[in-house]
């Protein structure tokens, strides 16, 4: 059972890693996603120009720090995926512990930045931010699913809409 959970975790992280890799001719894909995300979050939070001016630098620092944790996490999981069958039980246990530690680091960082966001935004907007982040991730996953099912690029449009 633990082996299956571990393999599923590695498979999911591998999928994220593959999707996140820059492709020739598609280098601006990440920038496009980021632009859509900024628009989406700005809309969901109903940020004023003044709020956006103070929120986005804090968010960008948060994003930079969380990416460092996620890249290290993905790197370790990819190594474990490649070497899984030859790994000792102790090495597998270390990898699982490391995965939990990475998740805890992310949680700690989110808690830290939750406090930072509350310094620049009203608490209700901070709460809407965390919801908007999750909704945006679900939107991207749905777009990937549609793309895979249809064998074509995801539908174009202004990005995820919806009301809060």
DATA-V259669 format. One record per residue. RES is the residue in three letters. PHI is phi as a letter, one per 30 degrees, with the letter a starting at -180 (999 if undefined). PSI is psi as a letter, one per 20 degrees, with the letter a starting at -180 (* if undefined). Layout:
res:RES phi:PHI psi:PSI
res:RES phi:PHI psi:PSI
This chain:
res:UNK phi:999 psi:g
res:UNK phi:d psi:h
res:UNK phi:d psi:g
res:UNK phi:d psi:g
res:UNK phi:d psi:g
res:UNK phi:d psi:g
res:UNK phi:d psi:h
res:UNK phi:d psi:g
res:UNK phi:d psi:g
res:UNK phi:d psi:g
res:UNK phi:d psi:g
res:UNK phi:d psi:g
res:UNK phi:d psi:h
res:UNK phi:d psi:g
res:UNK phi:d psi:g
res:UNK phi:d psi:g
res:UNK phi:d psi:g
res:UNK phi:d psi:g
res:UNK phi:d psi:h
res:UNK phi:d psi:i
res:UNK phi:d psi:p
res:UNK phi:d psi:q
res:UNK phi:c psi:q
res:UNK phi:e psi:p
res:UNK phi:i psi:i
res:UNK phi:b psi:k
res:UNK phi:d psi:h
res:UNK phi:c psi:j
res:UNK phi:d psi:g
res:UNK phi:d psi:g
res:UNK phi:d psi:h
res:UNK phi:d psi:g
res:UNK phi:d psi:g
res:UNK phi:d psi:g
res:UNK phi:d psi:g
res:UNK phi:d psi:g
res:UNK phi:d psi:g
res:UNK phi:d psi:g
res:UNK phi:d psi:g
res:UNK phi:d psi:g
res:UNK phi:d psi:g
res:UNK phi:e psi:g
res:UNK phi:d psi:g
res:UNK phi:d psi:h
res:UNK phi:d psi:i
res:UNK phi:h psi:l
res:UNK phi:d psi:p
res:UNK phi:d psi:r
res:UNK phi:d psi:g
res:UNK phi:d psi:g
res:UNK phi:d psi:g
res:UNK phi:d psi:h
res:UNK phi:d psi:h
res:UNK phi:c psi:h
res:UNK phi:d psi:g
res:UNK phi:d psi:h
res:UNK phi:d psi:h
res:UNK phi:d psi:g
res:UNK phi:d psi:g
res:UNK phi:d psi:h
res:UNK phi:d psi:g
res:UNK phi:e psi:g
res:UNK phi:d psi:g
res:UNK phi:d psi:g
res:UNK phi:d psi:h
res:UNK phi:d psi:h
res:UNK phi:d psi:h
res:UNK phi:d psi:g
res:UNK phi:d psi:g
res:UNK phi:d psi:h
res:UNK phi:d psi:g
res:UNK phi:d psi:g
res:UNK phi:d psi:g
res:UNK phi:d psi:g
res:UNK phi:e psi:g
res:UNK phi:d psi:g
res:UNK phi:d psi:h
res:UNK phi:d psi:g
res:UNK phi:d psi:g
res:UNK phi:d psi:h
res:UNK phi:d psi:g
res:UNK phi:d psi:h
res:UNK phi:c psi:j
res:UNK phi:e psi:g
res:UNK phi:d psi:h
res:UNK phi:c psi:i
res:UNK phi:d psi:q
res:UNK phi:d psi:r
res:UNK phi:e psi:h
res:UNK phi:d psi:h
res:UNK phi:d psi:h
res:UNK phi:d psi:g
res:UNK phi:d psi:g
res:UNK phi:d psi:g
res:UNK phi:d psi:g
res:UNK phi:d psi:g
res:UNK phi:e psi:g
res:UNK phi:d psi:h
res:UNK phi:d psi:g
res:UNK phi:d psi:h
res:UNK phi:d psi:g
res:UNK phi:d psi:g
res:UNK phi:d psi:h
res:UNK phi:d psi:h
res:UNK phi:d psi:g
res:UNK phi:d psi:g
res:UNK phi:d psi:g
res:UNK phi:d psi:g
res:UNK phi:d psi:g
res:UNK phi:d psi:g
res:UNK phi:d psi:g
res:UNK phi:d psi:g
res:UNK phi:d psi:h
res:UNK phi:e psi:g
res:UNK phi:d psi:h
res:UNK phi:d psi:g
res:UNK phi:d psi:h
res:UNK phi:d psi:i
res:UNK phi:d psi:h
res:UNK phi:c psi:i
res:UNK phi:b psi:q
res:UNK phi:d psi:q
res:UNK phi:e psi:h
res:UNK phi:d psi:h
res:UNK phi:d psi:h
res:UNK phi:d psi:g
res:UNK phi:d psi:g
res:UNK phi:d psi:h
res:UNK phi:d psi:g
res:UNK phi:d psi:h
res:UNK phi:d psi:g
res:UNK phi:d psi:h
res:UNK phi:e psi:g
res:UNK phi:d psi:g
res:UNK phi:d psi:h
res:UNK phi:d psi:g
res:UNK phi:d psi:g
res:UNK phi:d psi:h
res:UNK phi:d psi:g
res:UNK phi:d psi:g
res:UNK phi:d psi:g
res:UNK phi:d psi:h
res:UNK phi:d psi:g
res:UNK phi:d psi:g
res:UNK phi:d psi:g
res:UNK phi:d psi:g
res:UNK phi:d psi:g
res:UNK phi:d psi:g
res:UNK phi:d psi:h
res:UNK phi:c psi:i
res:UNK phi:i psi:k
res:UNK phi:b psi:r
res:UNK phi:d psi:q
res:UNK phi:d psi:q
res:UNK phi:e psi:q
res:UNK phi:d psi:q
res:UNK phi:l psi:a
res:UNK phi:d psi:j
res:UNK phi:j psi:a
res:UNK phi:d psi:p
res:UNK phi:c psi:b
res:UNK phi:j psi:q
res:UNK phi:c psi:r
res:UNK phi:d psi:*
